[in-house]
């Protein structure tokens, strides 16, 4: 089969690889009908994620048709359409039974590596390094899905791939970001990053009752899409973010601040010192956005972190956080926890997540579209790859 494979920093190739096969009685195999490039895939593309091996298949936003089923799978059959959560969970361990699927104790076969870095291991993830299981990802023609009774969601008739594909990651992640903000009604929510997750967080915050949402970015297309969703916007290269938020909130600060950026903020956003620290191995991540979110949050407000960080950060203003009573909420998304509610929102018409899609292309175009997405060219906000689509002549 064809798949997008990692061969080094900035080197993604569409190449022929062995087809997946059932390895356990709880597995299924799906024929991929749609997959997407995620912002966190760009961290791999740019070399920010350790323990990637040459030839690793990428991708964790995937859906398709079931073509093979393990003997112990009871909830799915050949021919079913499913969307696959990026978090791999057994459904039975201490954390899964409490709804914390992204902390599954059984799904990461490389848990010793994760424990060495983080103290304890989270769940395994598709296509995201050998710290998190080394599972082949879904930017491919076929995908093996473990623990099939605890993960994939059967797609109801009448919903298109584009409507439900993002249940795999960015819609639950954006919704969780807003959910963490403890919105009761009437709040002002500030969101750093108006990429796909940030866009989902904007709409989710409004769905949960926020009165005002402020999106912070500098890419014109992202800011325009945020305004279409009802958000006010701040171009961080044109305005001082702190001063503008002070004006908007009459000096109080935002009720909650969402970091939907993570370890790789825009290189022109004032983080030169962080880049030097990375180059000299004094830090592993650039927390410029996190610092700003803390400073802009009101007293006893919430900082919600869904942007990916990989290791250690420096100069985080904990004095500001503790003296002003801030709460921090963060996680890799326990996707399975949110799926029933979010599917209902799609079916009811409250939201159509396909609004973020700007590029649709065959799998063969994936390597170039990684660059287009990373460099924010051609108005690119979200790429959906269709393995069955024919390449343009």
N, C-alpha and C positions, 0 to 999 in steps of 0.2 A: 504494500500500500504506500501511498504518498503521505508524508508528514513534514511538519516544520521542526527542524532539529537545530540545537545550539552547538556551535563549533568554536566559540570564543567571543570575546567582547565585540559587539557590533557585527557578528557573523552568524546569521540565521540562514539556513538552507532548506529548500523544499526538495526532499530526496526520497528515494525508495527505501523502506524499512520493512522488517518482517511484520506480518499481520499478527494482532494479538490473539491469544487463545484463552479459554477458560483455565484458571489455575486453582480454583476452589469451587466447591459446590454452591457457594453463595454469590458467585460472579454472574454477570451478564456481559455480553458483547453488544455494542451498538454500532450501527452504521451512521456516521456523523452527517447530519444534514445542514447544520449551522454551527459555527464556532466564532469566537471573537478574540481580538487582541485587547488585553486589559492594561491599564496603566501600570499595574505592578509587574506585568511582563517586561515593561521597559526597564525596570530595575535589573532584571536578568540581562537584557540586551546591553545595558551600559556597564555590566560587571559589578553591580552592587551586592549581589546575592552570592554567598560562598557555596562551595560543594556542588557546583554544576560540573557535569562531565560531558566531554565531547560526544555528540550524538544523542543527548537527552532530548526527548520529544516535549515540546512546550504546549502550553494552553490549559486553562482551567475554566473556561466559559463555553460549555458544550451541550448540545442536545442532538437527538437523533432517533433512529428506529431500532428496536431490539431485534437482533438477528440470531442470538444464541443465549440459552438460559441454563444456569447451573441447576443441579437436581434438587437443591434445597430452597430455591427461590420460589416463593408462593404468591407474591403480589404482582408479578409481571409475567408476560408471555411474549413470544415472538410476534412481531408486528406492532406492538405498543409504541407510541411516541412518548419519549421521556426527555425531561431536562435534568441535568446532572449537577448537584451542588459541588462546589469546588472543595468543600471540606469532606473528607472521607471519614465516616463514622460507623461504628459497629451496631449502635442502637441498644446495647445491652449493658455497658459498663457503668461505673459510678457516675461519670459525667454525662453520658448520653441519656441516662434515665432521668436526669435533672434538667435536660434541655440544653446542656452545654456541649453540643456536638463537636465544636471546633477544638475541644479539649479531650477528645476520645482517647482512652488509655490503650487501645488495642490496634489502632490503624497505622501507626508509624513504626515500621520495622527498623528504622534508623534512630530510634529514640535515644540511644546512648549519645549520639552526636548532638542532638538537641539539648539533652540534659547538661552536657559539658558547656554549652554556650549559654543556656537560659535557666538552668537549674532544674526545670521540669520540661517534659516534652508536650507540645500540643498534638493535635491530630495530624495525620498525613494529609498532604494536599496533592492534587494532580499537577504535574508539570512544573514543580517548584522546588528543585534541588534535592540533594541527598541528605540534607538535614531533616527534611520532611517526608522521607520515604522513598524518594527517587522514582515515584510513579510516573509512567509515561503519560503525557498530557493529551488533550483532546483537539489540538490543531492538527488533525489527521483524518484519514478516511474512516478509521475504525478506532474504537476505544474499549478497553476492558474496564468494567466498573465493579469494584469489590463491594461486599455488603449490600447487595442490590435491594434487599427488602428494607434497608434503613436509609437509603439515599435518594435515588432517582424518583422524580415526581411524574406520574402519568399525566400527559397533557390532554385536557378535554377537547372534544371535537369542536371545530369552529374557531380555534385560536391559531394564528399564524406563528411560524418560528420567531419572527421578529418581535412579536408581542410577549413571548414567554422565555426566550433565550436568556434574558438578563436576570431571570430568577436564579440562575446558576451562581451569581456573584453580585453584580453592581447594584441591582435593585435592593436585595436584602441588606447589602452593606450601606447604601445610602439611607435606607429606612432605619436601620439600626443606629446610624449616626444621629439621626433626628430623635429617635426613640430614647437614646441616652440623654438627651437634653431635658428630659422631664417636663415636656411642654404641657401646660394646663390650659392655655388659651391666652392670647394677647402678648406673647413674648416677642422680643427681637432676637433673631438668631443670625450670627455672622458665620459665614462659611468660606474658608480658605481653599481655593481650588475649584474651578468651575468646569472641570473635566467630567467624564461620565458619572463617576460616583458623586461628585459635587452636585451635578444636575439632578440626580436622583434624590439627594439629600434636600435640595431646595423644594422639590415638589412634595416630598414626604413631610417636611416641616410644616408646609401649608396644610397638608391633609390632617396633620395632628393638631392644628389649631394655632400655629404661630401667626402673629399679626404682621410682622415685617421680617423679611429675610434679606440679608445683605451678602452678595457674592463678591469675592475678592479674587481677581485674576488680572491678566494683562492681554490675553489673546482676544482679539475683537470678536471672533465668531462665538467663542464661549460666553463672553459677556452679553452678546446679543441674544443668545439662546436663554441665558439666565433671566434676562429682562422679559422675554416671551413667557417665561414661567411665573412672572409676577415679582421677581426679586429686584431690589435696588442693587447697583453695582459700584464697585470701586476698582479702578485701574491702579494697581500698586506702583506702577512706574510714573503715573501722572499725579497722584495724590499721596499725602501721608496717611496711611491706613488708620493709625491710632487717632490722629486729629479728626479725621472724617467720621470715624465711629463715635468719637466724643460728641461731635455736633449732632449726629443722628439720634443719639441716646440722651441728649441734654446733660452730658457729663457723667452719666451713671455707668456706662459700659454696656456691652451686649449681655443679655441674660444667659446666653450660652454661646460657645464658640466651637466650631467644628474644624478640625484639621483633616482635610481630605486630600492632602498632598503627600506627607510623609517624608522619606529620606532624601528625595531629590527635588527641592524647590528650584524655581527658575534661577539660572546662573547669574542673572543680573539683579537679583532681589536683595543684594547686600550681604551675601554670605561668604565673602572672600576669605575671612579668617577660618571659616569652617572648611573651605576647600584646602587651605594650607594644612589644617589638622589632619584631614583625610590623607593628603599626600605624604605626611610624615608619620602616619599610623598612630596619631594621638586620639583619634576618634574613628567611628565607623559610619556615622550618619550626620546629616546636616539639619539640625533642628530649628532652623531660622523661623519657619512658620509656627512651630510649637511655641517658641519664645513669644512671638507676637500675639498669638492667640491668648496666652496667659495674661499678658499685659493689657489686652483689650477686653477681657472678661470682667463683668461687674463683681463686686464683693458677693461672696457666697453663691456665685454662679457656677456653671459646669463647663469643663473643657472635654469635648468628645473627640477621641482620636481614632480614626479609621484609616488614615494614611499609613503605609507600611514602613516600619522601622526594623532594621535587621539586627542591631547590636547595641552599641554604646553611644550615648550623646553627651555633649559637654555644654556647660554654661546654661543649663535650664534654670530659670529664675524661681527656684523653690521657695525663696524668701517671700516673694510676691504671693505665691500660691497659698502658703500656710498662714501668713499674716492676714490675708483677705478671705480665708475660708473657702477656697475653691475646691470643687469636687472633680475628679478625673474619672472618666469612663472610657474603656478601650477594649478591643478584642479583634481577633480574627472572627469573622461572622459565623455564628452557629446557624448556617443557612436553613437547615431542616426545621428549626424552631419557628422561623418566620414564614415558611412556604405557604401553609394553608391561608393565613391572613392576606398575604400579598397576592396569591392567586385569586382570591375573592375580589380584591380591589381591581384587578385586571378584568375579570369577568363582568363586574358591575359597570365598567366604563369609567371608574374614578381616575384611572391612570392608564396610559398606553406607553410602556417603556420604550417602544421603538422610536420615540421622538428624538433620541440621541444619535441615531444611525446616520452617518454622512457618507460612508463608503461601503459598497458591497462588491465582492470580488471573488474569483476562484482561489483555491489554496495556493496555486502556483505564484500568485501575486503577493503572497504573504511577506516574503523577505523585504521587498521594496516598501510595502505598506507599514512594516515596523518602522522604517526610517521616516516615512511620511508622517506617521502618528507621533513619533518621538520629536521630530522637528517642527511639528504643528504647521505643516504645509497643506496647501490645497483645501483649506477650511476643515481639516480633518478633526473630528471630535470622537467618533467611534467607528471602528472597522468591524464588519461582519464578513467572515469568509465562508464560502459555500463550496465544500469539496466536490459536489456534483456539477458545479457550474463550469461551462467550457471557457477556456481562456480566449480573450479577444484575438482575432487573426492579426 
